[in-house]
Amino acid sequence: MRCWTVREFVPNAMFYGVIVNAFSVVAFLLADVSGFALDRDDLFVRVVGDAQEHLPATRAAWRAVS
């Protein structure tokens, strides 16, 4: 088995890194749109993300605000 030279390794590593990152992004997005995220309020909270602490904690409180 032959080792890759740096000139061979760098482009291949970059290519496989892009492929792995693409799968990671797809897996993350699928996790967000499945399960509890399909509920409208939960999906909104997941999309907002960092602003989550500014949103009402319960659905009843959220409906009272909106």
HELIX and SHEET records of a PDB file:
HELIX    1   1 VAL A    6  ASP A   32  1                                  27    
HELIX    2   2 GLY A   35  LEU A   38  5                                   4    
HELIX    3   3 ARG A   40  VAL A   48  1                                   9    
HELIX    4   4 GLY A   49  HIS A   54  5                                   6    
HELIX    5   5 ARG A   59  VAL A   65  1                                   7    
END                                                                             
